[in-house]
Amino acid sequence: MGIFEFIIALVAMVLGAVTFWILLLRKGRRTVRIEPDGKYNMGELSAMAESLTERIDILESILDAEVPDWREQNEHGHE
């Protein structure tokens, strides 16, 4: 049973390290640095805008599949 427990512990540590590494990469990718003079890095803002556009497109496609008339319902609600 000693080797079995060692393998379980090893797998748990590796999975924990991989999860932590992935979370760090995702967090680092989403940060926008603000310079002291208030200027933003345009490359980072552009990448963030593209990412948000992709997410909106995905959400709209999901809504189109699940609630076909959601666009009409939403337009009538704002009149």
C-alpha positions as CSV (number, residue, x, y, z in Angstrom):
1,M,0.0,0.0,0.0
2,G,3.0,2.3,0.4
3,I,3.6,2.7,-3.3
4,F,-0.2,3.3,-3.9
5,E,-0.3,6.1,-1.4
6,F,2.9,7.6,-2.9
7,I,1.4,7.6,-6.4
8,I,-1.8,9.2,-5.2
9,A,0.1,11.9,-3.4
10,L,2.3,12.5,-6.4
11,V,-0.7,12.8,-8.8
12,A,-2.4,15.2,-6.3
13,M,0.7,17.4,-6.1
14,V,1.1,17.5,-9.9
15,L,-2.5,18.3,-10.5
16,G,-2.4,21.1,-7.8
17,A,0.7,22.6,-9.4
18,V,-0.8,22.5,-12.9
19,T,-4.0,24.1,-11.7
20,F,-2.1,26.8,-9.8
21,W,0.0,27.5,-12.9
22,I,-3.0,27.8,-15.2
23,L,-4.8,30.2,-12.8
24,L,-1.7,32.4,-12.7
25,L,-1.4,32.5,-16.5
26,R,-5.1,33.4,-16.8
27,K,-4.8,36.1,-14.2
28,G,-1.7,37.6,-15.7
29,R,-3.3,37.7,-19.2
30,R,-6.3,39.8,-18.0
31,T,-4.5,42.5,-16.1
32,V,-4.3,45.9,-17.7
33,R,-1.5,48.1,-16.4
34,I,-2.2,51.7,-15.8
35,E,0.8,54.0,-16.2
36,P,1.3,56.7,-13.5
37,D,0.4,59.4,-16.1
38,G,-3.0,57.6,-16.7
39,K,-2.1,56.1,-20.1
40,Y,-3.1,52.6,-21.0
41,N,-1.2,50.1,-23.1
42,M,-3.2,50.1,-26.3
43,G,-2.1,46.6,-27.2
44,E,-3.5,45.2,-24.0
45,L,-6.7,47.1,-24.3
46,S,-7.1,45.9,-27.9
47,A,-6.5,42.3,-26.9
48,M,-9.1,42.7,-24.0
49,A,-11.6,44.2,-26.4
50,E,-11.2,41.3,-28.9
51,S,-11.6,38.8,-26.0
52,L,-14.8,40.5,-24.8
53,T,-16.1,40.6,-28.4
54,E,-15.5,36.8,-28.7
55,R,-17.3,36.2,-25.4
56,I,-20.3,38.3,-26.5
57,D,-20.5,36.4,-29.8
58,I,-20.4,33.1,-27.9
59,L,-23.1,34.2,-25.5
60,E,-25.3,35.4,-28.3
61,S,-24.9,32.1,-30.2
62,I,-25.9,30.2,-27.0
63,L,-28.9,32.5,-26.6
64,D,-29.9,32.0,-30.2
65,A,-29.9,28.3,-29.7
66,E,-31.6,28.2,-26.4
67,V,-34.1,31.2,-26.7
68,P,-34.6,31.9,-30.4
69,D,-36.6,35.0,-29.9
70,W,-34.5,36.6,-27.2
71,R,-33.5,39.5,-29.5
72,E,-37.1,40.5,-30.1
73,Q,-38.0,40.2,-26.4
74,N,-35.0,42.4,-25.5
75,E,-35.8,45.1,-28.1
76,H,-39.4,45.4,-26.9
77,G,-38.3,45.7,-23.3
78,H,-36.3,48.9,-24.0
79,E,-38.9,50.8,-26.0
